[in-house]
């Protein structure tokens, strides 16, 4: 097979294979069987008629829990419903939570959910600032540490991000989300041996961790080992057919299989 880089192979396509961390909006109490919070940036419309992917490193939007009424003081409008037929004028959930936190920044849950909202909106400096405050309140909270790491990674501060991922793993050694995030961050820094060893270790301990298979597929593709890349991505589709990873994997499989047939 003629060697061609995967980046060149997909040039001009709508495929983006840089995995990023989805904001984690419920506590991780221990090892699970998936790495659901490591997601690729899925292709989506950015302008009318466009199918270009979103920029690498941009967190995907949240899936659950972000619109729950914040804890803390029950001031006017906090956790209440508007009268029938009426909606609050010019106030969204982010603005409401910002006001609550501005008045009292000692509630961890409020800081945590505000950080999730900032990640969802790609407001990276704000997310870092808020998650740092949350981390100071609860320095052993694993989801807060991993989300802080995700924000730091997105902000171009991978060394700091990795510090928080590693701290999370000291507390919860087999946490698949922290492990996948750390492996992805290391890979992005071209620290390939450490990243690959970590991904293989994740799969050995948790064979259903599709985030690890996805990132391994990216690594194989970038190395020009296309058949193994396809095999990894097919495993992602098998394990989590409805995940964002699977959507990106299916598109990538199609591109690679067409290329392989021409060789």
Phi and psi restraints in degrees (value plus and minus 20) as a CYANA .aco file:
   2 UNK   PHI     -88.5   -48.5
   2 UNK   PSI     111.6   151.6
   3 UNK   PHI     -94.8   -54.8
   3 UNK   PSI     108.3   148.3
   4 UNK   PHI    -163.1  -123.1
   4 UNK   PSI     119.1   159.1
   5 UNK   PHI     -91.3   -51.3
   5 UNK   PSI     127.9   167.9
   6 UNK   PHI     -85.6   -45.6
   6 UNK   PSI     -53.6   -13.6
   7 UNK   PHI     -80.0   -40.0
   7 UNK   PSI     -63.4   -23.4
   8 UNK   PHI     -88.4   -48.4
   8 UNK   PSI     -56.1   -16.1
   9 UNK   PHI     -82.2   -42.2
   9 UNK   PSI     -58.2   -18.2
  10 UNK   PHI    -119.0   -79.0
  10 UNK   PSI     -13.7    26.3
  11 UNK   PHI     -76.9   -36.9
  11 UNK   PSI     111.1   151.1
  12 UNK   PHI      67.0   107.0
  12 UNK   PSI     -26.7    13.3
  13 UNK   PHI    -110.2   -70.2
  13 UNK   PSI     155.3   195.3
  14 UNK   PHI    -117.0   -77.0
  14 UNK   PSI       5.1    45.1
  15 UNK   PHI    -121.1   -81.1
  15 UNK   PSI     112.8   152.8
  16 UNK   PHI    -150.7  -110.7
  16 UNK   PSI     103.3   143.3
  17 UNK   PHI    -138.1   -98.1
  17 UNK   PSI      12.1    52.1
  18 UNK   PHI    -115.5   -75.5
  18 UNK   PSI      87.5   127.5
  19 UNK   PHI     -91.0   -51.0
  19 UNK   PSI     120.2   160.2
  20 UNK   PHI    -150.3  -110.3
  20 UNK   PSI     151.6   191.6
  21 UNK   PHI    -114.5   -74.5
  21 UNK   PSI     104.8   144.8
  22 UNK   PHI     -93.9   -53.9
  22 UNK   PSI     120.5   160.5
  23 UNK   PHI     -79.2   -39.2
  23 UNK   PSI     116.2   156.2
  24 UNK   PHI    -116.5   -76.5
  24 UNK   PSI      93.4   133.4
  25 UNK   PHI    -131.3   -91.3
  25 UNK   PSI      -0.7    39.3
  26 UNK   PHI    -166.1  -126.1
  26 UNK   PSI     127.6   167.6
  27 UNK   PHI     -80.4   -40.4
  27 UNK   PSI     124.3   164.3
  28 UNK   PHI    -118.4   -78.4
  28 UNK   PSI      90.9   130.9
  29 UNK   PHI    -109.8   -69.8
  29 UNK   PSI     -26.6    13.4
  30 UNK   PHI     147.1   187.1
  30 UNK   PSI    -191.7  -151.7
  31 UNK   PHI     -79.3   -39.3
  31 UNK   PSI     119.2   159.2
  32 UNK   PHI    -145.0  -105.0
  32 UNK   PSI     159.4   199.4
  33 UNK   PHI    -114.6   -74.6
  33 UNK   PSI     -20.7    19.3
  34 UNK   PHI    -153.6  -113.6
  34 UNK   PSI     143.0   183.0
  35 UNK   PHI    -131.8   -91.8
  35 UNK   PSI      34.3    74.3
  36 UNK   PHI     -82.3   -42.3
  36 UNK   PSI     -34.8     5.2
  37 UNK   PHI    -115.3   -75.3
  37 UNK   PSI     -13.6    26.4
  38 UNK   PHI    -125.7   -85.7
  38 UNK   PSI      89.9   129.9
  39 UNK   PHI    -147.4  -107.4
  39 UNK   PSI     129.2   169.2
  40 UNK   PHI     -97.0   -57.0
  40 UNK   PSI     140.7   180.7
  41 UNK   PHI     -99.2   -59.2
  41 UNK   PSI      90.8   130.8
  42 UNK   PHI     -95.3   -55.3
  42 UNK   PSI     128.1   168.1
  43 UNK   PHI     -83.9   -43.9
  43 UNK   PSI     115.9   155.9
  44 UNK   PHI    -174.7  -134.7
  44 UNK   PSI     140.0   180.0
  45 UNK   PHI     -88.4   -48.4
  45 UNK   PSI     111.9   151.9
  46 UNK   PHI    -132.3   -92.3
  46 UNK   PSI     -42.6    -2.6
  47 UNK   PHI    -159.4  -119.4
  47 UNK   PSI     148.0   188.0
  48 UNK   PHI     -79.3   -39.3
  48 UNK   PSI     106.1   146.1
  49 UNK   PHI      58.2    98.2
  49 UNK   PSI     -14.3    25.7
  50 UNK   PHI    -122.0   -82.0
  50 UNK   PSI     125.8   165.8
  51 UNK   PHI    -142.5  -102.5
  51 UNK   PSI       5.5    45.5
  52 UNK   PHI     -89.2   -49.2
  52 UNK   PSI     125.7   165.7
  53 UNK   PHI     -93.3   -53.3
  53 UNK   PSI     137.4   177.4
  54 UNK   PHI     -90.4   -50.4
  54 UNK   PSI     141.4   181.4
  55 UNK   PHI     -85.2   -45.2
  55 UNK   PSI     121.2   161.2
  56 UNK   PHI     -76.4   -36.4
  56 UNK   PSI     120.3   160.3
  57 UNK   PHI      70.9   110.9
  57 UNK   PSI     -22.9    17.1
  58 UNK   PHI    -105.0   -65.0
  58 UNK   PSI     103.0   143.0
  59 UNK   PHI     -82.5   -42.5
  59 UNK   PSI     121.3   161.3
  60 UNK   PHI     -96.1   -56.1
  60 UNK   PSI     143.8   183.8
  61 UNK   PHI     -98.0   -58.0
  61 UNK   PSI     142.9   182.9
  62 UNK   PHI     -94.1   -54.1
  62 UNK   PSI     137.8   177.8
  63 UNK   PHI    -129.0   -89.0
  63 UNK   PSI     -46.5    -6.5
  64 UNK   PHI    -174.7  -134.7
  64 UNK   PSI     126.6   166.6
  65 UNK   PHI      61.6   101.6
  65 UNK   PSI     -25.0    15.0
  66 UNK   PHI     -99.6   -59.6
  66 UNK   PSI     -35.7     4.3
  67 UNK   PHI    -121.4   -81.4
  67 UNK   PSI     -10.6    29.4
  68 UNK   PHI     -86.0   -46.0
  68 UNK   PSI     128.6   168.6
  69 UNK   PHI     -81.9   -41.9
  69 UNK   PSI     111.3   151.3
  70 UNK   PHI     -87.5   -47.5
  70 UNK   PSI     136.5   176.5
  71 UNK   PHI    -101.8   -61.8
  71 UNK   PSI     152.9   192.9
  72 UNK   PHI      88.2   128.2
  72 UNK   PSI    -171.3  -131.3
  73 UNK   PHI     -87.5   -47.5
  73 UNK   PSI     124.6   164.6
  74 UNK   PHI    -122.1   -82.1
  74 UNK   PSI      43.7    83.7
  75 UNK   PHI     -90.8   -50.8
  75 UNK   PSI    -199.5  -159.5
  76 UNK   PHI     -77.9   -37.9
  76 UNK   PSI     106.8   146.8
  77 UNK   PHI      67.4   107.4
  77 UNK   PSI     -32.9     7.1
  78 UNK   PHI     -97.9   -57.9
  78 UNK   PSI      92.7   132.7
  79 UNK   PHI      52.1    92.1
  79 UNK   PSI      -6.0    34.0
  80 UNK   PHI    -125.5   -85.5
  80 UNK   PSI     139.6   179.6
  81 UNK   PHI    -118.8   -78.8
  81 UNK   PSI     124.7   164.7
  82 UNK   PHI     -89.7   -49.7
  82 UNK   PSI     137.4   177.4
  83 UNK   PHI     -81.9   -41.9
  83 UNK   PSI     134.7   174.7
  84 UNK   PHI     -73.8   -33.8
  84 UNK   PSI     111.0   151.0
  85 UNK   PHI      61.2   101.2
  85 UNK   PSI     -19.4    20.6
  86 UNK   PHI    -142.8  -102.8
  86 UNK   PSI     130.3   170.3
  87 UNK   PHI    -151.5  -111.5
  87 UNK   PSI     128.4   168.4
  88 UNK   PHI     -79.8   -39.8
  88 UNK   PSI     112.8   152.8
  89 UNK   PHI    -100.7   -60.7
  89 UNK   PSI      99.3   139.3
  90 UNK   PHI      48.3    88.3
  90 UNK   PSI      -2.7    37.3
  91 UNK   PHI    -143.1  -103.1
  91 UNK   PSI      99.3   139.3
  92 UNK   PHI    -126.6   -86.6
  92 UNK   PSI     158.0   198.0
  93 UNK   PHI     -83.8   -43.8
  93 UNK   PSI     -53.3   -13.3
  94 UNK   PHI     -85.9   -45.9
  94 UNK   PSI     -67.7   -27.7
  95 UNK   PHI     -81.0   -41.0
  95 UNK   PSI     -60.6   -20.6
  96 UNK   PHI     -82.3   -42.3
  96 UNK   PSI     -65.9   -25.9
  97 UNK   PHI     -89.5   -49.5
  97 UNK   PSI     -55.8   -15.8
  98 UNK   PHI     -79.7   -39.7
  98 UNK   PSI     -61.3   -21.3
  99 UNK   PHI     -85.6   -45.6
  99 UNK   PSI     -61.7   -21.7
 100 UNK   PHI     -83.7   -43.7
 100 UNK   PSI     -65.0   -25.0
 101 UNK   PHI     -88.2   -48.2
 101 UNK   PSI     -54.8   -14.8
 102 UNK   PHI     -82.4   -42.4
 102 UNK   PSI     -53.3   -13.3
 103 UNK   PHI    -100.0   -60.0
 103 UNK   PSI     -53.4   -13.4
 104 UNK   PHI    -172.5  -132.5
 104 UNK   PSI      86.5   126.5
 105 UNK   PHI    -122.0   -82.0
 105 UNK   PSI       5.3    45.3
 106 UNK   PHI    -119.2   -79.2
 106 UNK   PSI     -20.6    19.4
 107 UNK   PHI    -115.5   -75.5
 107 UNK   PSI      95.4   135.4
 108 UNK   PHI     -79.0   -39.0
 108 UNK   PSI     -67.0   -27.0
 109 UNK   PHI     -78.9   -38.9
 109 UNK   PSI     -60.1   -20.1
 110 UNK   PHI     -84.2   -44.2
 110 UNK   PSI     -64.6   -24.6
 111 UNK   PHI     -83.0   -43.0
 111 UNK   PSI     -62.8   -22.8
 112 UNK   PHI     -81.3   -41.3
 112 UNK   PSI     -68.5   -28.5
 113 UNK   PHI     -90.6   -50.6
 113 UNK   PSI     -50.9   -10.9
 114 UNK   PHI     -86.0   -46.0
 114 UNK   PSI     -60.6   -20.6
 115 UNK   PHI     -80.5   -40.5
 115 UNK   PSI     -60.5   -20.5
 116 UNK   PHI     -81.9   -41.9
 116 UNK   PSI     -61.4   -21.4
 117 UNK   PHI     -84.3   -44.3
 117 UNK   PSI     -60.5   -20.5
 118 UNK   PHI     -84.8   -44.8
 118 UNK   PSI     -61.5   -21.5
 119 UNK   PHI     -81.2   -41.2
 119 UNK   PSI     -62.2   -22.2
 120 UNK   PHI     -80.3   -40.3
 120 UNK   PSI     -52.9   -12.9
 121 UNK   PHI    -116.9   -76.9
 121 UNK   PSI     -11.7    28.3
 122 UNK   PHI      42.0    82.0
 122 UNK   PSI       8.8    48.8
 123 UNK   PHI    -111.4   -71.4
 123 UNK   PSI      56.0    96.0
 124 UNK   PHI     -86.3   -46.3
 124 UNK   PSI     -67.8   -27.8
 125 UNK   PHI     -79.2   -39.2
 125 UNK   PSI     -59.5   -19.5
 126 UNK   PHI     -86.7   -46.7
 126 UNK   PSI     -60.4   -20.4
 127 UNK   PHI     -82.1   -42.1
 127 UNK   PSI     -63.8   -23.8
 128 UNK   PHI     -79.9   -39.9
 128 UNK   PSI     -66.7   -26.7
 129 UNK   PHI     -80.1   -40.1
 129 UNK   PSI     -64.6   -24.6
 130 UNK   PHI     -92.2   -52.2
 130 UNK   PSI     -61.8   -21.8
 131 UNK   PHI     -88.8   -48.8
 131 UNK   PSI     -49.7    -9.7
 132 UNK   PHI     -83.0   -43.0
 132 UNK   PSI     -61.1   -21.1
 133 UNK   PHI     -84.8   -44.8
 133 UNK   PSI     -62.3   -22.3
 134 UNK   PHI     -82.8   -42.8
 134 UNK   PSI     -59.5   -19.5
 135 UNK   PHI     -85.8   -45.8
 135 UNK   PSI     -54.8   -14.8
 136 UNK   PHI     -88.1   -48.1
 136 UNK   PSI     -52.6   -12.6
 137 UNK   PHI     -93.6   -53.6
 137 UNK   PSI     -60.8   -20.8
 138 UNK   PHI    -152.7  -112.7
 138 UNK   PSI      62.1   102.1
 139 UNK   PHI     -86.6   -46.6
 139 UNK   PSI     -31.0     9.0
 140 UNK   PHI    -130.0   -90.0
 140 UNK   PSI      -7.4    32.6
 141 UNK   PHI    -100.6   -60.6
 141 UNK   PSI      93.8   133.8
 142 UNK   PHI     -86.6   -46.6
 142 UNK   PSI     -69.1   -29.1
 143 UNK   PHI     -78.4   -38.4
 143 UNK   PSI     -57.5   -17.5
 144 UNK   PHI     -84.6   -44.6
 144 UNK   PSI     -61.3   -21.3
 145 UNK   PHI     -84.5   -44.5
 145 UNK   PSI     -62.5   -22.5
 146 UNK   PHI     -87.8   -47.8
 146 UNK   PSI     -60.6   -20.6
 147 UNK   PHI     -86.8   -46.8
 147 UNK   PSI     -56.0   -16.0
 148 UNK   PHI     -82.7   -42.7
 148 UNK   PSI     -62.8   -22.8
 149 UNK   PHI     -80.8   -40.8
 149 UNK   PSI     -61.5   -21.5
 150 UNK   PHI     -82.2   -42.2
 150 UNK   PSI     -61.1   -21.1
 151 UNK   PHI     -85.4   -45.4
 151 UNK   PSI     -62.1   -22.1
 152 UNK   PHI     -84.9   -44.9
 152 UNK   PSI     -60.9   -20.9
 153 UNK   PHI     -79.1   -39.1
 153 UNK   PSI     -66.8   -26.8
 154 UNK   PHI     -84.8   -44.8
 154 UNK   PSI     -46.2    -6.2
 155 UNK   PHI    -108.7   -68.7
 155 UNK   PSI     -11.1    28.9
 156 UNK   PHI      56.2    96.2
 156 UNK   PSI       8.9    48.9
 157 UNK   PHI    -144.1  -104.1
 157 UNK   PSI      42.9    82.9
 158 UNK   PHI     -84.1   -44.1
 158 UNK   PSI     -54.4   -14.4
 159 UNK   PHI     -83.1   -43.1
 159 UNK   PSI     -61.8   -21.8
 160 UNK   PHI     -87.4   -47.4
 160 UNK   PSI     -60.1   -20.1
 161 UNK   PHI     -78.9   -38.9
 161 UNK   PSI     -65.3   -25.3
 162 UNK   PHI     -83.7   -43.7
 162 UNK   PSI     -50.4   -10.4
 163 UNK   PHI     -81.5   -41.5
 163 UNK   PSI     -62.1   -22.1
 164 UNK   PHI     -93.9   -53.9
 164 UNK   PSI     -57.1   -17.1
 165 UNK   PHI     -80.6   -40.6
 165 UNK   PSI     -63.8   -23.8
 166 UNK   PHI     -86.6   -46.6
 166 UNK   PSI     -57.9   -17.9
 167 UNK   PHI     -83.7   -43.7
 167 UNK   PSI     -61.2   -21.2
 168 UNK   PHI     -80.8   -40.8
 168 UNK   PSI     -59.0   -19.0
 169 UNK   PHI     -93.0   -53.0
 169 UNK   PSI     -45.0    -5.0
 170 UNK   PHI     -85.3   -45.3
 170 UNK   PSI     -55.1   -15.1
 171 UNK   PHI    -102.3   -62.3
 171 UNK   PSI     -61.8   -21.8
 172 UNK   PHI    -149.2  -109.2
 172 UNK   PSI      62.5   102.5
 173 UNK   PHI     -76.3   -36.3
 173 UNK   PSI     -51.9   -11.9
 174 UNK   PHI    -125.7   -85.7
 174 UNK   PSI      -0.6    39.4
 175 UNK   PHI     -84.5   -44.5
 175 UNK   PSI      98.8   138.8
 176 UNK   PHI     -91.7   -51.7
 176 UNK   PSI     -50.2   -10.2
 177 UNK   PHI     -88.9   -48.9
 177 UNK   PSI     -69.4   -29.4
 178 UNK   PHI     -82.2   -42.2
 178 UNK   PSI     -59.8   -19.8
 179 UNK   PHI     -84.2   -44.2
 179 UNK   PSI     -67.2   -27.2
 180 UNK   PHI     -85.3   -45.3
 180 UNK   PSI     -59.1   -19.1
 181 UNK   PHI     -84.2   -44.2
 181 UNK   PSI     -62.7   -22.7
 182 UNK   PHI     -84.5   -44.5
 182 UNK   PSI     -64.7   -24.7
 183 UNK   PHI     -80.6   -40.6
 183 UNK   PSI     -62.8   -22.8
 184 UNK   PHI     -84.4   -44.4
 184 UNK   PSI     -60.9   -20.9
 185 UNK   PHI     -85.2   -45.2
 185 UNK   PSI     -62.2   -22.2
 186 UNK   PHI     -83.9   -43.9
 186 UNK   PSI     -62.5   -22.5
 187 UNK   PHI     -81.4   -41.4
 187 UNK   PSI     -62.1   -22.1
 188 UNK   PHI     -83.2   -43.2
 188 UNK   PSI     -43.5    -3.5
 189 UNK   PHI    -110.8   -70.8
 189 UNK   PSI     -11.1    28.9
 190 UNK   PHI      46.9    86.9
 190 UNK   PSI       2.8    42.8
 191 UNK   PHI    -110.3   -70.3
 191 UNK   PSI      46.0    86.0
 192 UNK   PHI     -84.1   -44.1
 192 UNK   PSI     -66.8   -26.8
 193 UNK   PHI     -78.2   -38.2
 193 UNK   PSI     -66.1   -26.1
 194 UNK   PHI     -85.1   -45.1
 194 UNK   PSI     -61.8   -21.8
 195 UNK   PHI     -84.0   -44.0
 195 UNK   PSI     -64.5   -24.5
 196 UNK   PHI     -87.1   -47.1
 196 UNK   PSI     -60.9   -20.9
 197 UNK   PHI     -80.1   -40.1
 197 UNK   PSI     -61.3   -21.3
 198 UNK   PHI     -86.4   -46.4
 198 UNK   PSI     -62.7   -22.7
 199 UNK   PHI     -83.3   -43.3
 199 UNK   PSI     -61.6   -21.6
 200 UNK   PHI     -85.3   -45.3
 200 UNK   PSI     -57.0   -17.0
 201 UNK   PHI     -86.1   -46.1
 201 UNK   PSI     -59.6   -19.6
 202 UNK   PHI     -80.6   -40.6
 202 UNK   PSI     -66.4   -26.4
 203 UNK   PHI     -85.7   -45.7
 203 UNK   PSI     -58.0   -18.0
 204 UNK   PHI     -83.6   -43.6
 204 UNK   PSI     -58.7   -18.7
 205 UNK   PHI    -104.3   -64.3
 205 UNK   PSI     -53.0   -13.0
 206 UNK   PHI    -158.0  -118.0
 206 UNK   PSI      65.3   105.3
 207 UNK   PHI     -81.7   -41.7
 207 UNK   PSI     -37.5     2.5
 208 UNK   PHI    -114.7   -74.7
 208 UNK   PSI      -8.4    31.6
 209 UNK   PHI     -98.9   -58.9
 209 UNK   PSI      68.2   108.2
 210 UNK   PHI     -89.1   -49.1
 210 UNK   PSI     -41.1    -1.1
 211 UNK   PHI     -83.2   -43.2
 211 UNK   PSI     -55.6   -15.6
 212 UNK   PHI     -88.1   -48.1
 212 UNK   PSI     -61.4   -21.4
 213 UNK   PHI     -82.7   -42.7
 213 UNK   PSI     -59.5   -19.5
 214 UNK   PHI     -81.7   -41.7
 214 UNK   PSI     -68.7   -28.7
 215 UNK   PHI     -86.9   -46.9
 215 UNK   PSI     -55.6   -15.6
 216 UNK   PHI     -81.2   -41.2
 216 UNK   PSI     -59.2   -19.2
 217 UNK   PHI     -80.7   -40.7
 217 UNK   PSI     -61.8   -21.8
 218 UNK   PHI     -80.2   -40.2
 218 UNK   PSI     -64.4   -24.4
 219 UNK   PHI     -82.9   -42.9
 219 UNK   PSI     -65.8   -25.8
 220 UNK   PHI     -82.9   -42.9
 220 UNK   PSI     -61.6   -21.6
 221 UNK   PHI     -83.5   -43.5
 221 UNK   PSI     -63.9   -23.9
 222 UNK   PHI     -85.3   -45.3
 222 UNK   PSI     -46.7    -6.7
 223 UNK   PHI    -105.3   -65.3
 223 UNK   PSI     -22.4    17.6
 224 UNK   PHI      61.6   101.6
 224 UNK   PSI      -8.1    31.9
 225 UNK   PHI    -115.6   -75.6
 225 UNK   PSI      54.5    94.5
 226 UNK   PHI     -90.1   -50.1
 226 UNK   PSI     -58.2   -18.2
 227 UNK   PHI     -85.3   -45.3
 227 UNK   PSI     -57.7   -17.7
 228 UNK   PHI     -89.7   -49.7
 228 UNK   PSI     -54.1   -14.1
 229 UNK   PHI     -82.1   -42.1
 229 UNK   PSI     -65.2   -25.2
 230 UNK   PHI     -81.0   -41.0
 230 UNK   PSI     -61.2   -21.2
 231 UNK   PHI     -83.2   -43.2
 231 UNK   PSI     -61.3   -21.3
 232 UNK   PHI     -84.2   -44.2
 232 UNK   PSI     -64.0   -24.0
 233 UNK   PHI     -90.5   -50.5
 233 UNK   PSI     -52.3   -12.3
 234 UNK   PHI     -85.1   -45.1
 234 UNK   PSI     -52.4   -12.4
 235 UNK   PHI     -86.1   -46.1
 235 UNK   PSI     -57.7   -17.7
 236 UNK   PHI     -80.7   -40.7
 236 UNK   PSI     -66.3   -26.3
 237 UNK   PHI     -83.8   -43.8
 237 UNK   PSI     -58.0   -18.0
 238 UNK   PHI     -85.6   -45.6
 238 UNK   PSI     -63.3   -23.3
 239 UNK   PHI     -98.8   -58.8
 239 UNK   PSI     -56.4   -16.4
 240 UNK   PHI    -162.8  -122.8
 240 UNK   PSI      50.8    90.8
 241 UNK   PHI     -82.0   -42.0
 241 UNK   PSI     -42.7    -2.7
 242 UNK   PHI    -122.1   -82.1
 242 UNK   PSI     -13.6    26.4
 243 UNK   PHI    -101.4   -61.4
 243 UNK   PSI     137.9   177.9
 244 UNK   PHI     -79.3   -39.3
 244 UNK   PSI     -53.6   -13.6
 245 UNK   PHI     -79.1   -39.1
 245 UNK   PSI     -62.0   -22.0
 246 UNK   PHI     -85.2   -45.2
 246 UNK   PSI     -57.4   -17.4
 247 UNK   PHI     -80.1   -40.1
 247 UNK   PSI     -69.0   -29.0
 248 UNK   PHI     -86.3   -46.3
 248 UNK   PSI     -58.9   -18.9
 249 UNK   PHI     -82.7   -42.7
 249 UNK   PSI     -62.5   -22.5
 250 UNK   PHI     -80.9   -40.9
 250 UNK   PSI     -63.8   -23.8
 251 UNK   PHI     -83.4   -43.4
 251 UNK   PSI     -61.2   -21.2
 252 UNK   PHI     -88.4   -48.4
 252 UNK   PSI     -59.6   -19.6
 253 UNK   PHI     -79.2   -39.2
 253 UNK   PSI     -63.7   -23.7
 254 UNK   PHI     -81.1   -41.1
 254 UNK   PSI     -64.1   -24.1
 255 UNK   PHI     -83.1   -43.1
 255 UNK   PSI     -67.2   -27.2
 256 UNK   PHI     -88.6   -48.6
 256 UNK   PSI     -60.9   -20.9
 257 UNK   PHI     -85.2   -45.2
 257 UNK   PSI     -57.1   -17.1
 258 UNK   PHI     -83.4   -43.4
 258 UNK   PSI     -60.8   -20.8
 259 UNK   PHI     -87.3   -47.3
 259 UNK   PSI     -63.8   -23.8
 260 UNK   PHI     -79.3   -39.3
 260 UNK   PSI     -58.8   -18.8
 261 UNK   PHI     -84.7   -44.7
 261 UNK   PSI     -43.1    -3.1
 262 UNK   PHI    -104.6   -64.6
 262 UNK   PSI     -28.4    11.6
